[in-house]
């Protein structure tokens, strides 16, 4: 999936294919930007000092009060 394919589809008159590919390309760019922003925000909040360990508690029974 790249811009050259999008250009080829648009030039060939494949409007539906070009539209779908453009949507996919834009969504991928948006998610890349979002991921970069999330990392930037996490570093500013936590200072990048230490990693947080996440424990898998899927097999741990839930205690009832």
Backbone as ProteinMPNN parsed JSONL, in Angstrom:
{"seq_chain_A": "XXXXXXXXXXXXXXXXXXXXXXXXXXXXXXXXXXXXXXXXXXXXXXXXXXXXXXXXXXXXXXXXX", "coords_chain_A": {"N_chain_A": [[0.848, -1.165, 0.0], [0.892, 1.95, -1.098], [1.634, 5.361, -2.085], [2.144, 5.441, -4.787], [0.656, 3.341, -5.87], [-1.891, 4.311, -5.312], [-1.91, 6.576, -6.998], [-1.673, 5.315, -9.477], [-4.096, 3.874, -9.548], [-5.942, 5.973, -9.49], [-5.286, 7.272, -11.868], [-5.925, 5.291, -13.672], [-8.62, 5.337, -13.558], [-9.96, 3.993, -11.621], [-11.894, 4.76, -9.388], [-13.199, 3.917, -7.03], [-11.424, 2.027, -5.927], [-9.186, 3.688, -5.616], [-10.18, 5.541, -3.798], [-10.679, 3.918, -1.543], [-8.062, 3.046, -1.014], [-6.823, 5.5, -0.494], [-8.178, 6.242, 1.843], [-7.232, 4.202, 3.538], [-4.477, 4.801, 3.538], [-4.485, 7.364, 4.715], [-5.59, 6.767, 7.217], [-3.604, 5.101, 8.264], [-1.48, 6.929, 8.482], [-2.603, 8.684, 10.356], [-2.841, 7.003, 12.615], [-0.13, 6.445, 13.071], [0.78, 9.004, 13.768], [-0.767, 9.397, 16.054], [0.195, 7.351, 17.74], [2.845, 8.245, 18.061], [2.364, 10.638, 19.4], [1.167, 9.674, 21.757], [3.36, 8.348, 22.915], [5.061, 10.512, 23.296], [3.553, 12.028, 25.15], [3.42, 10.219, 27.303], [6.107, 10.053, 28.004], [6.516, 12.666, 28.877], [4.804, 12.754, 31.062], [5.658, 10.662, 32.765], [8.333, 10.936, 32.766], [10.072, 9.199, 31.6], [11.579, 7.629, 33.272], [11.359, 5.023, 34.459], [10.27, 1.716, 33.564], [6.953, 0.479, 33.518], [5.741, -2.404, 34.941], [3.491, -4.741, 33.745], [1.193, -6.976, 34.926], [-0.087, -10.131, 34.031], [-3.239, -10.925, 34.74], [-5.171, -12.678, 34.039], [-5.66, -15.349, 34.737], [-6.051, -15.235, 37.411], [-8.198, -15.588, 40.144], [-11.098, -13.654, 40.928], [-11.49, -11.835, 43.842], [-14.137, -11.832, 46.124], [-15.878, -9.497, 48.132]], "CA_chain_A": [[0.0, 0.0, 0.0], [1.698, 3.164, -1.147], [1.049, 6.446, -2.872], [2.253, 5.136, -6.218], [-0.51, 2.514, -6.191], [-3.031, 5.224, -5.317], [-1.826, 7.379, -8.221], [-1.973, 4.427, -10.61], [-5.527, 3.583, -9.551], [-6.653, 7.192, -9.864], [-5.022, 7.51, -13.287], [-6.615, 4.253, -14.442], [-10.052, 5.552, -13.465], [-10.522, 3.137, -10.563], [-12.21, 5.717, -8.332], [-13.537, 3.218, -5.791], [-10.175, 1.483, -5.396], [-8.345, 4.806, -5.202], [-10.785, 6.103, -2.578], [-10.419, 2.991, -0.446], [-6.64, 3.086, -0.726], [-6.548, 6.79, 0.132], [-8.663, 6.143, 3.225], [-6.299, 3.357, 4.275], [-3.227, 5.549, 3.705], [-4.702, 8.434, 5.688], [-5.785, 6.145, 8.529], [-2.293, 4.648, 8.731], [-0.744, 8.13, 8.898], [-3.217, 9.198, 11.579], [-2.471, 6.119, 13.718], [1.29, 6.667, 13.34], [0.876, 10.277, 14.488], [-1.364, 9.176, 17.365], [1.146, 6.572, 18.529], [3.963, 9.125, 18.4], [1.879, 11.595, 20.411], [0.995, 8.941, 23.01], [4.695, 8.134, 23.47], [5.525, 11.826, 23.745], [2.821, 12.384, 26.36], [3.829, 9.307, 28.373], [7.441, 10.457, 28.437], [6.434, 13.906, 29.636], [4.129, 12.478, 32.327], [6.41, 9.746, 33.609], [9.734, 11.31, 32.712], [10.884, 8.16, 30.976], [12.515, 7.163, 34.278], [11.326, 3.58, 34.621], [9.182, 1.029, 32.887], [5.909, -0.059, 34.374], [5.526, -3.81, 34.655], [2.083, -5.102, 33.726], [1.035, -8.386, 35.232], [-1.222, -10.797, 33.415], [-4.092, -11.446, 35.809], [-6.294, -13.372, 33.405], [-5.923, -16.622, 35.417], [-6.219, -14.98, 38.844], [-9.62, -15.482, 40.486], [-11.53, -12.377, 41.495], [-11.903, -11.985, 45.226], [-15.389, -11.149, 46.443], [-15.872, -8.932, 49.476]], "C_chain_A": [[0.899, 1.235, 0.0], [1.051, 4.187, -2.068], [1.122, 6.184, -4.367], [1.063, 4.296, -6.682], [-1.755, 3.38, -6.261], [-3.054, 6.036, -6.608], [-2.175, 6.536, -9.44], [-3.465, 4.116, -10.686], [-6.331, 4.808, -9.973], [-6.48, 7.471, -11.359], [-5.761, 6.502, -14.169], [-8.126, 4.413, -14.383], [-10.737, 4.675, -12.445], [-10.802, 4.007, -9.342], [-12.487, 5.028, -7.0], [-12.272, 2.664, -5.139], [-9.262, 2.577, -4.88], [-8.87, 5.421, -3.907], [-10.499, 5.222, -1.376], [-8.949, 3.017, -0.037], [-6.252, 4.394, -0.052], [-7.012, 6.792, 1.588], [-7.72, 5.314, 4.083], [-4.985, 4.088, 4.546], [-3.37, 6.64, 4.76], [-4.897, 7.877, 7.096], [-4.453, 5.681, 9.102], [-1.459, 5.824, 9.215], [-1.29, 8.674, 10.211], [-2.83, 8.335, 12.775], [-0.993, 6.251, 14.069], [1.485, 7.947, 14.152], [0.325, 10.131, 15.898], [-0.418, 8.393, 18.271], [2.332, 7.426, 18.96], [3.565, 10.111, 19.491], [1.687, 10.91, 21.767], [2.341, 8.704, 23.69], [5.243, 9.437, 24.034], [4.852, 12.23, 25.055], [3.233, 11.505, 27.538], [5.208, 9.686, 28.895], [7.391, 11.741, 29.25], [5.761, 13.688, 30.992], [4.998, 11.673, 33.283], [7.908, 10.012, 33.567], [10.636, 10.262, 32.104], [11.861, 7.52, 31.956], [12.517, 5.646, 34.432], [10.131, 3.001, 33.897], [8.185, 0.516, 33.914], [5.68, -1.498, 33.964], [4.046, -4.122, 34.766], [1.986, -6.598, 33.948], [-0.207, -8.928, 34.548], [-2.048, -11.439, 34.526], [-5.284, -12.208, 35.254], [-6.656, -14.658, 34.138], [-6.147, -16.452, 36.913], [-7.703, -14.844, 39.161], [-9.907, -14.127, 41.136], [-12.028, -12.622, 42.909], [-13.19, -11.193, 45.468], [-15.333, -10.661, 47.873], [-17.072, -9.356, 50.254]], "O_chain_A": [[1.581, 1.521, 0.985], [0.056, 3.909, -2.736], [0.271, 6.645, -5.128], [0.528, 4.52, -7.767], [-2.583, 3.212, -7.156], [-4.102, 6.169, -7.24], [-2.89, 6.992, -10.332], [-4.037, 4.097, -11.776], [-7.295, 4.689, -10.729], [-7.433, 7.863, -12.033], [-6.174, 6.83, -15.282], [-8.848, 3.701, -15.082], [-11.966, 4.614, -12.403], [-10.039, 3.993, -8.375], [-12.054, 5.509, -5.953], [-12.073, 2.818, -3.934], [-8.633, 2.425, -3.833], [-8.09, 5.779, -3.024], [-10.121, 5.715, -0.313], [-8.631, 3.01, 1.152], [-5.434, 4.395, 0.868], [-6.307, 7.293, 2.464], [-7.436, 5.675, 5.225], [-4.442, 4.008, 5.648], [-2.486, 6.823, 5.597], [-4.415, 8.464, 8.065], [-4.199, 5.847, 10.295], [-0.799, 5.729, 10.25], [-0.522, 9.079, 11.083], [-2.522, 8.867, 13.842], [-0.633, 6.176, 15.244], [2.262, 7.971, 15.106], [0.89, 10.682, 16.842], [-0.251, 8.738, 19.441], [2.775, 7.336, 20.105], [4.347, 10.383, 20.402], [2.004, 11.49, 22.806], [2.452, 8.844, 24.908], [5.82, 9.458, 25.121], [5.516, 12.722, 25.968], [3.378, 12.0, 28.656], [5.448, 9.642, 30.101], [8.145, 11.893, 30.211], [6.103, 14.359, 31.966], [5.063, 11.975, 34.475], [8.668, 9.357, 34.28], [11.856, 10.428, 32.098], [12.859, 6.934, 31.539], [13.587, 5.044, 34.526], [9.131, 3.675, 33.65], [8.55, 0.167, 35.036], [5.451, -1.79, 32.79], [3.416, -3.802, 35.774], [2.618, -7.387, 33.245], [-1.244, -8.267, 34.495], [-1.601, -12.386, 35.172], [-6.297, -12.363, 35.936], [-7.828, -15.035, 34.17], [-6.407, -17.432, 37.611], [-8.399, -14.063, 38.513], [-9.052, -13.546, 41.805], [-12.868, -13.489, 43.15], [-13.308, -10.035, 45.067], [-14.794, -11.347, 48.741], [-17.226, -8.968, 51.412]]}, "name": "protein", "num_of_chains": 1, "seq": "XXXXXXXXXXXXXXXXXXXXXXXXXXXXXXXXXXXXXXXXXXXXXXXXXXXXXXXXXXXXXXXXX"}
